[in-house]
Amino acid sequence: MSDTDEVRHEVGAWLVAEWTPDRPRAEFLAAVVGAGWAAPRWPPQWFGRGLSDELGHVVEQEFRRVGAPGSGQDRHNLYAAT
């Protein structure tokens, strides 16, 4: 299994366990941050996963696939870079 497949499987399993469209948004986003998926390219000590840019895109794709918010903060929000 490639790194891409492993990350896709891991984030997919996490989303199955954690995401439902009716879950309160703030509660879900707190879980996303706690799991390191909000900023997957950041190091773990900064609430990330330490993933490469390529694998960070895989995480974002999986979030988009199920319609879940929260991933990609390390690329899409200026506040995440400060």
DOSE-652677 format. One record per residue (C-alpha): residue number from 1; residue in one letter; chain; y, x, z. Coordinates in nm, 2 decimals. Each point is the difference from the previous one (the first is absolute). Layout:
@n->NUM; res->a; chain->A; py->Y; px->X; pz->Z
...
***
This chain:
@n->1; res->m; chain->A; py->0.00; px->0.00; pz->0.00
@n->2; res->s; chain->A; py->0.34; px->0.14; pz->-0.09
@n->3; res->d; chain->A; py->0.30; px->0.02; pz->0.23
@n->4; res->t; chain->A; py->0.16; px->-0.28; pz->-0.19
@n->5; res->d; chain->A; py->-0.31; px->-0.22; pz->0.05
@n->6; res->e; chain->A; py->-0.01; px->0.09; pz->0.37
@n->7; res->v; chain->A; py->0.36; px->-0.09; pz->0.06
@n->8; res->r; chain->A; py->-0.03; px->-0.32; pz->-0.21
@n->9; res->h; chain->A; py->-0.30; px->-0.10; pz->0.21
@n->10; res->e; chain->A; py->0.16; px->0.09; pz->0.33
@n->11; res->v; chain->A; py->0.33; px->-0.19; pz->-0.06
@n->12; res->g; chain->A; py->-0.19; px->-0.29; pz->-0.16
@n->13; res->a; chain->A; py->-0.22; px->-0.04; pz->0.30
@n->14; res->w; chain->A; py->0.30; px->0.03; pz->0.23
@n->15; res->l; chain->A; py->0.18; px->-0.27; pz->-0.20
@n->16; res->v; chain->A; py->-0.30; px->-0.23; pz->0.01
@n->17; res->a; chain->A; py->0.00; px->0.03; pz->0.38
@n->18; res->e; chain->A; py->0.37; px->-0.02; pz->0.06
@n->19; res->w; chain->A; py->0.18; px->-0.19; pz->-0.28
@n->20; res->t; chain->A; py->0.04; px->-0.37; pz->-0.03
@n->21; res->p; chain->A; py->0.30; px->-0.16; pz->-0.17
@n->22; res->d; chain->A; py->0.06; px->-0.22; pz->0.31
@n->23; res->r; chain->A; py->0.00; px->0.29; pz->0.25
@n->24; res->p; chain->A; py->0.35; px->0.04; pz->0.15
@n->25; res->r; chain->A; py->0.18; px->0.26; pz->-0.22
@n->26; res->a; chain->A; py->0.13; px->0.21; pz->0.29
@n->27; res->e; chain->A; py->-0.34; px->0.01; pz->0.16
@n->28; res->f; chain->A; py->-0.16; px->0.11; pz->-0.32
@n->29; res->l; chain->A; py->0.27; px->0.26; pz->-0.08
@n->30; res->a; chain->A; py->-0.05; px->0.15; pz->0.35
@n->31; res->a; chain->A; py->-0.37; px->0.04; pz->-0.07
@n->32; res->v; chain->A; py->0.08; px->0.16; pz->-0.34
@n->33; res->v; chain->A; py->0.22; px->0.26; pz->0.17
@n->34; res->g; chain->A; py->-0.25; px->0.06; pz->0.28
@n->35; res->a; chain->A; py->-0.28; px->0.06; pz->-0.25
@n->36; res->g; chain->A; py->0.21; px->0.25; pz->-0.21
@n->37; res->w; chain->A; py->0.01; px->-0.22; pz->-0.31
@n->38; res->a; chain->A; py->0.37; px->-0.06; pz->0.00
@n->39; res->a; chain->A; py->0.08; px->0.36; pz->-0.09
@n->40; res->p; chain->A; py->-0.34; px->0.14; pz->-0.12
@n->41; res->r; chain->A; py->0.15; px->0.33; pz->-0.13
@n->42; res->w; chain->A; py->0.15; px->0.09; pz->0.34
@n->43; res->p; chain->A; py->-0.20; px->0.21; pz->0.25
@n->44; res->p; chain->A; py->-0.19; px->-0.19; pz->0.27
@n->45; res->q; chain->A; py->0.23; px->0.12; pz->0.28
@n->46; res->w; chain->A; py->0.28; px->-0.19; pz->-0.19
@n->47; res->f; chain->A; py->-0.21; px->-0.32; pz->-0.03
@n->48; res->g; chain->A; py->-0.14; px->0.09; pz->-0.35
@n->49; res->r; chain->A; py->-0.34; px->0.10; pz->-0.14
@n->50; res->g; chain->A; py->0.09; px->0.33; pz->-0.16
@n->51; res->l; chain->A; py->-0.11; px->-0.12; pz->-0.34
@n->52; res->s; chain->A; py->0.10; px->0.16; pz->-0.33
@n->53; res->d; chain->A; py->0.24; px->-0.19; pz->-0.23
@n->54; res->e; chain->A; py->-0.29; px->-0.11; pz->-0.21
@n->55; res->l; chain->A; py->-0.19; px->-0.15; pz->0.29
@n->56; res->g; chain->A; py->0.31; px->-0.16; pz->0.14
@n->57; res->h; chain->A; py->0.02; px->-0.19; pz->-0.33
@n->58; res->v; chain->A; py->-0.36; px->-0.12; pz->0.05
@n->59; res->v; chain->A; py->0.11; px->-0.14; pz->0.34
@n->60; res->e; chain->A; py->0.29; px->-0.18; pz->-0.15
@n->61; res->q; chain->A; py->-0.22; px->-0.14; pz->-0.28
@n->62; res->e; chain->A; py->-0.24; px->-0.15; pz->0.25
@n->63; res->f; chain->A; py->0.28; px->-0.16; pz->0.20
@n->64; res->r; chain->A; py->0.15; px->-0.14; pz->-0.32
@n->65; res->r; chain->A; py->-0.35; px->-0.12; pz->-0.11
@n->66; res->v; chain->A; py->-0.03; px->-0.23; pz->0.30
@n->67; res->g; chain->A; py->0.37; px->-0.08; pz->0.03
@n->68; res->a; chain->A; py->0.05; px->0.17; pz->0.33
@n->69; res->p; chain->A; py->0.34; px->0.14; pz->0.10
@n->70; res->g; chain->A; py->0.08; px->0.33; pz->0.17
@n->71; res->s; chain->A; py->-0.14; px->0.30; pz->-0.19
@n->72; res->g; chain->A; py->0.21; px->0.25; pz->-0.19
@n->73; res->q; chain->A; py->0.28; px->0.02; pz->0.25
@n->74; res->d; chain->A; py->0.00; px->0.38; pz->-0.06
@n->75; res->r; chain->A; py->0.10; px->-0.06; pz->-0.36
@n->76; res->h; chain->A; py->0.20; px->-0.32; pz->0.00
@n->77; res->n; chain->A; py->0.23; px->0.00; pz->0.31
@n->78; res->l; chain->A; py->0.27; px->0.25; pz->0.07
@n->79; res->y; chain->A; py->-0.03; px->-0.05; pz->0.38
@n->80; res->a; chain->A; py->-0.36; px->0.13; pz->-0.01
@n->81; res->a; chain->A; py->0.13; px->0.34; pz->-0.13
@n->82; res->t; chain->A; py->0.25; px->0.05; pz->0.29
***
